[in-house]
């Protein structure tokens, strides 16, 4: 893992976080948190602070990726073996009619049903091709999704739904340039090797009390009950419950069902981590928002006092 399994308190991580925070502060923005993964460094930027960033420099192109409106946590891995709307399938998946079998049965079905191919030069049938493994098909579909995304017209923000607020991509570009410039300094890269070992991703706080989205939130939720929803390319998606023991760059560890049995779930398999105790906070926030809307409606309206209404107003 090239040192990426080191604890979150490793000196090189802490120094990198300090460099990132300083670089972002210099251009006027604010870092909310830095969340480490095995080969990814997710930097959460305070969105309001972007208004203080002056777009005075040319930075790298920014392409904004949004989760689906029904997937408020993002980071969803589409299961290639389960049919979903607009899903891509390989030739082998179509032969299997999208059903799942154990690998040996799957291989025998595919082997017996691979299409016949003809040698263009001789006109003779060629030997049947070897069916590809699930992993190879997943890689093909990921590449197809990437190519499709690159070919699609850019859209910075959906026009409606949960993600209707604008994103200042120019300010993000300045912030990104500041971070990359600080980390690619020759001495910094030689000592910390952040850019050579990690993809740097800019994000904003999800601000959902029911979903753990950053390292600070995971740290604050230790010893609390959580539900970990997994997603993987083999269809074994499930939800595991228990007390949160730890979250590091590689895994989330829970005390499953509070039984003392420690379960380690790789971050690469995690779709989202839910915090049931956040429901109360979410409900209180929703109630406060509704009360505020009611107060605004009352202020926008007007009341008529009886003394202001003449008796003749009611007479034809």
Secondary structure, 3 states (H helix, E strand, C coil): CCCCCCCCCCHHHHHHHHHHHHHHHHCCCCEEEEEECCCEEEEEECCHHHHHCCCCCCCCCCCCCCCCCCCCCCCCCCCCCCCCCCCCCCHHHHHCCCCCCCHHHHHHHHHHHCCCCECCCCCCECCCCCCCCHHHHHHHHHHHHHHHHHHCCCCCCCCCCCCCCCCCHHHHHHHHHHHHHHHCCHHHHHHHCHHHHCEEEEECCCCCCCEECCHHHHHHCCCCEEEEEECCCCCCCCEEEEEEEEECCCEEEEEECCCCEEEEEEHHHEEEEECCCHHHHHHHHHHHHHHHHHHHHHHHCCCCCHHHCCHHHHCC
